[in-house]
Amino acid sequence: MSTQNSVIQPAAVVTGASSGIGEATVRALSARGWKVFAVARRAERLAALAEETGAVPVPADITDDDQVAALLATVEAAGGINTLINIAGGARGADYLAEAKNEDWDFMLQANVMGTMKITRAFLPMLRANGEGTVLNLTSTAGLVSYEGGSGYNAAKAAQRALTQALRLEEVVHNIRVIEVLPGLVQTEEFALRRLGGDSEKAAKTYAGVAKPLTAEDIADIVSYAVNAPHHVNLDEIVVRPVAQAAAHKLIRDQA
């Protein structure tokens, strides 16, 4: 990796670090010698991850302005970062628009859009000052193609994608590269379960018959590759699906 101007050891904030892709990303970067600030709301899970990986646990809700400010102060005091990896987000509910619940939409827009905006806004001065900063946003193929029962999540991820595209244009003058990773079907311990209100039977159906859905580790490997590339190399958009998912409407399931 290129030598950083003000951060010798590459260092990153990773949000959504208490489970799934965020947790796997902390492991992947820590294994490659990065200093990682692992950020999520669940302090107990962060503490366990820190014990395992050596990451710095920072419990915080990225939608809360005061907690974002406290996170920034913690990172500044510890020497700063050159990379911000926004993985926190999520889906809630699978209702058609006619039955949309305000609280589900509020959660998705806050977690995926407002949280990404608030933490990115907070860290941009640090990334600019570094001289070779990186922002990586994990969005979703749900931001590319809409589907029945997905209007809220489609809207949130499309907005997060638009934010990412605008950020790339705005920050290129500061030599900040902006990367977007758009996964398709990824099987993690919590995503579908949370989306479907804790109904494990319904959550299992999301992946039923799919021989090899993507894993959190698959996506973490891609994130790690993208941020470890020389800084002048910008993988603007990385769309990744399992082979069984040729398109949003084409998913092969074993009928046996």
C-alpha positions as CSV (number, residue, x, y, z in Angstrom):
1,M,0.0,0.0,0.0
2,S,1.2,3.5,-0.7
3,T,2.9,5.3,2.1
4,Q,0.5,7.6,3.9
5,N,1.3,11.3,4.4
6,S,0.3,11.5,8.0
7,V,-0.6,8.0,9.1
8,I,2.3,5.5,8.8
9,Q,0.3,2.4,9.8
10,P,-2.9,2.3,7.8
11,A,-5.8,3.0,10.1
12,A,-9.6,2.8,9.6
13,V,-12.9,3.4,11.3
14,V,-15.2,0.5,10.5
15,T,-18.9,1.0,11.4
16,G,-21.4,-1.8,11.9
17,A,-18.6,-3.8,13.5
18,S,-20.5,-5.9,16.0
19,S,-21.8,-8.4,13.5
20,G,-21.8,-9.6,9.9
21,I,-19.8,-7.8,7.2
22,G,-18.6,-5.1,9.6
23,E,-17.2,-7.7,12.1
24,A,-15.6,-9.7,9.2
25,T,-14.0,-6.5,7.9
26,V,-12.4,-5.7,11.3
27,R,-10.9,-9.2,11.3
28,A,-9.7,-8.9,7.7
29,L,-8.0,-5.5,8.1
30,S,-6.5,-6.4,11.5
31,A,-5.0,-9.5,10.0
32,R,-3.2,-7.3,7.5
33,G,-1.7,-5.0,10.1
34,W,-4.2,-2.2,10.1
35,K,-5.2,-0.2,13.2
36,V,-8.9,-0.6,13.3
37,F,-11.5,1.4,15.4
38,A,-14.4,-1.0,15.6
39,V,-17.7,1.0,15.9
40,A,-21.2,-0.2,16.8
41,R,-23.8,0.1,19.5
42,R,-23.3,-3.2,21.2
43,A,-20.3,-2.7,23.5
44,E,-20.1,-6.4,24.7
45,R,-19.7,-7.7,21.2
46,L,-17.1,-5.0,20.4
47,A,-15.1,-5.9,23.5
48,A,-15.0,-9.6,22.4
49,L,-13.9,-8.6,18.9
50,A,-11.2,-6.3,20.3
51,E,-9.9,-9.1,22.5
52,E,-9.7,-11.4,19.4
53,T,-8.3,-8.9,16.9
54,G,-6.6,-6.1,18.8
55,A,-9.0,-3.6,17.3
56,V,-10.0,-0.5,19.3
57,P,-13.6,-0.8,20.4
58,V,-15.7,2.4,20.3
59,P,-19.3,1.9,21.2
60,A,-21.4,4.6,19.4
61,D,-24.6,5.2,17.5
62,I,-23.6,6.9,14.3
63,T,-27.0,8.5,13.9
64,D,-26.5,10.5,17.2
65,D,-24.6,13.7,16.7
66,D,-23.0,13.8,20.2
67,Q,-21.8,10.2,19.9
68,V,-20.3,10.9,16.5
69,A,-18.5,13.9,18.0
70,A,-17.2,11.7,20.8
71,L,-16.1,9.0,18.4
72,L,-14.2,11.6,16.3
73,A,-12.4,12.9,19.5
74,T,-11.4,9.4,20.5
75,V,-9.9,8.7,17.0
76,E,-8.1,12.1,17.0
77,A,-6.6,11.4,20.4
78,A,-5.4,8.0,19.2
79,G,-3.6,9.3,16.1
80,G,-6.3,9.6,13.4
81,I,-7.2,7.5,10.4
82,N,-6.7,7.5,6.7
83,T,-9.8,5.3,5.9
84,L,-13.5,5.4,6.8
85,I,-15.5,2.3,6.1
86,N,-19.2,2.8,6.4
87,I,-20.9,-0.6,6.8
88,A,-23.6,0.1,9.4
89,G,-27.1,0.0,8.0
90,G,-29.8,-2.5,7.5
91,A,-33.3,-3.3,6.4
92,R,-36.5,-3.5,8.4
93,G,-39.7,-4.9,7.1
94,A,-40.8,-6.4,3.8
95,D,-44.1,-4.6,3.4
96,Y,-45.5,-3.3,0.2
97,L,-45.6,0.5,0.0
98,A,-49.4,0.5,0.7
99,E,-48.7,-1.1,4.1
100,A,-45.4,0.8,4.8
101,K,-44.7,1.5,8.5
102,N,-43.3,4.9,9.4
103,E,-41.0,3.4,12.0
104,D,-39.4,0.9,9.6
105,W,-38.7,3.7,7.0
106,D,-37.4,6.0,9.7
107,F,-35.0,3.3,10.9
108,M,-33.7,2.5,7.3
109,L,-33.2,6.1,6.3
110,Q,-31.5,7.0,9.6
111,A,-29.2,3.9,9.6
112,N,-28.3,3.9,6.0
113,V,-28.4,7.5,4.9
114,M,-28.3,9.9,7.8
115,G,-25.7,7.8,9.7
116,T,-23.5,7.6,6.7
117,M,-23.8,11.3,6.2
118,K,-23.1,12.2,9.8
119,I,-20.0,10.1,10.3
120,T,-18.6,11.0,6.9
121,R,-19.1,14.7,7.5
122,A,-17.3,14.4,10.8
123,F,-14.3,12.6,9.5
124,L,-13.8,14.5,6.2
125,P,-11.5,17.2,7.6
126,M,-9.2,14.4,9.0
127,L,-9.2,12.5,5.7
128,R,-8.5,15.7,3.8
129,A,-5.6,16.6,6.1
130,N,-4.1,13.1,5.6
131,G,-3.6,13.8,1.9
132,E,-4.6,10.3,0.8
133,G,-7.9,9.6,2.4
134,T,-10.4,6.9,1.5
135,V,-14.1,6.5,2.1
136,L,-15.7,3.1,1.4
137,N,-19.5,2.9,1.5
138,L,-21.3,-0.5,1.6
139,T,-24.5,0.0,-0.3
140,S,-26.5,-2.8,-2.0
141,T,-27.8,-4.0,-5.3
142,A,-31.1,-3.0,-3.8
143,G,-30.0,0.5,-4.7
144,L,-29.8,-0.5,-8.3
145,V,-33.0,-2.6,-8.9
146,S,-36.2,-2.3,-6.9
147,Y,-38.4,-5.2,-6.0
148,E,-41.8,-5.8,-4.4
149,G,-41.7,-5.5,-0.7
150,G,-38.4,-3.6,-0.8
151,S,-39.5,0.0,-1.3
152,G,-38.1,1.3,1.9
153,Y,-34.8,-0.5,1.6
154,N,-34.6,0.3,-2.1
155,A,-35.1,4.0,-1.3
156,A,-32.6,4.0,1.5
157,K,-29.9,2.2,-0.5
158,A,-30.5,4.3,-3.6
159,A,-30.1,7.5,-1.5
160,Q,-26.9,6.2,0.1
161,R,-25.6,5.4,-3.4
162,A,-26.5,8.9,-4.6
163,L,-24.7,10.3,-1.6
164,T,-21.6,8.2,-2.4
165,Q,-21.5,9.4,-6.1
166,A,-21.8,13.0,-5.1
167,L,-19.1,12.6,-2.5
168,R,-16.7,11.2,-5.0
169,L,-17.2,14.3,-7.2
170,E,-16.9,16.7,-4.3
171,E,-13.8,15.3,-2.6
172,V,-11.6,14.4,-5.6
173,V,-10.0,17.8,-5.3
174,H,-8.8,16.7,-1.8
175,N,-7.4,13.5,-3.2
176,I,-10.0,11.4,-1.3
177,R,-11.0,8.3,-3.2
178,V,-14.5,7.1,-2.7
179,I,-15.4,3.4,-3.2
180,E,-18.8,1.8,-3.3
181,V,-19.3,-1.9,-2.7
182,L,-22.8,-3.2,-3.8
183,P,-23.4,-6.8,-2.6
184,G,-26.3,-9.0,-3.7
185,L,-27.4,-11.9,-1.7
186,V,-25.2,-12.3,1.4
187,Q,-26.0,-14.7,4.2
188,T,-25.1,-13.3,7.6
189,E,-26.3,-14.2,11.0
190,E,-28.6,-11.2,11.5
191,F,-29.6,-9.4,8.3
192,A,-32.7,-11.3,7.2
193,L,-33.6,-12.1,10.8
194,R,-33.7,-8.5,11.8
195,R,-35.5,-7.5,8.6
196,L,-38.2,-10.0,9.2
197,G,-38.8,-9.1,12.9
198,G,-36.9,-12.0,14.3
199,D,-38.9,-14.7,12.5
200,S,-36.2,-17.3,11.9
201,E,-38.4,-19.4,9.7
202,K,-39.0,-16.5,7.3
203,A,-35.4,-15.5,7.4
204,A,-34.3,-19.0,6.5
205,K,-36.5,-18.9,3.4
206,T,-34.4,-15.9,2.1
207,Y,-31.5,-18.3,1.4
208,A,-33.4,-21.6,1.0
209,G,-32.0,-23.7,-1.8
210,V,-29.2,-21.3,-2.7
211,A,-26.1,-23.5,-2.8
212,K,-23.6,-20.8,-2.1
213,P,-24.8,-17.4,-1.2
214,L,-22.1,-14.8,-0.4
215,T,-20.7,-14.7,3.1
216,A,-19.7,-11.8,5.3
217,E,-16.1,-12.9,4.8
218,D,-16.4,-12.8,1.0
219,I,-17.4,-9.1,1.2
220,A,-14.8,-8.3,3.8
221,D,-12.1,-9.7,1.5
222,I,-13.4,-7.4,-1.3
223,V,-13.4,-4.4,1.0
224,S,-9.9,-5.2,2.2
225,Y,-8.6,-5.6,-1.4
226,A,-10.2,-2.2,-2.4
227,V,-8.7,-0.2,0.5
228,N,-5.3,-1.9,0.3
229,A,-4.9,-1.1,-3.4
230,P,-2.4,1.8,-4.1
231,H,-4.2,5.0,-3.4
232,H,-4.2,6.2,-7.0
233,V,-6.3,3.1,-7.9
234,N,-10.0,3.7,-7.2
235,L,-12.4,0.9,-7.6
236,D,-15.4,3.3,-7.9
237,E,-18.1,0.6,-7.9
238,I,-17.9,-3.1,-7.1
239,V,-21.1,-5.0,-7.7
240,V,-20.8,-8.5,-6.3
241,R,-23.3,-11.3,-6.3
242,P,-23.1,-15.1,-5.9
243,V,-22.9,-17.0,-9.1
244,A,-26.5,-18.3,-8.5
245,Q,-27.8,-14.8,-8.6
246,A,-27.3,-13.7,-12.2
247,A,-29.5,-10.7,-11.7
248,A,-31.9,-9.3,-9.1
249,H,-34.8,-11.3,-10.7
250,K,-32.7,-14.4,-11.5
251,L,-31.7,-16.6,-8.5
252,I,-31.2,-20.3,-8.9
253,R,-32.5,-22.4,-6.0
254,D,-32.2,-26.1,-5.6
255,Q,-35.7,-27.5,-5.8
256,A,-34.7,-30.9,-4.3
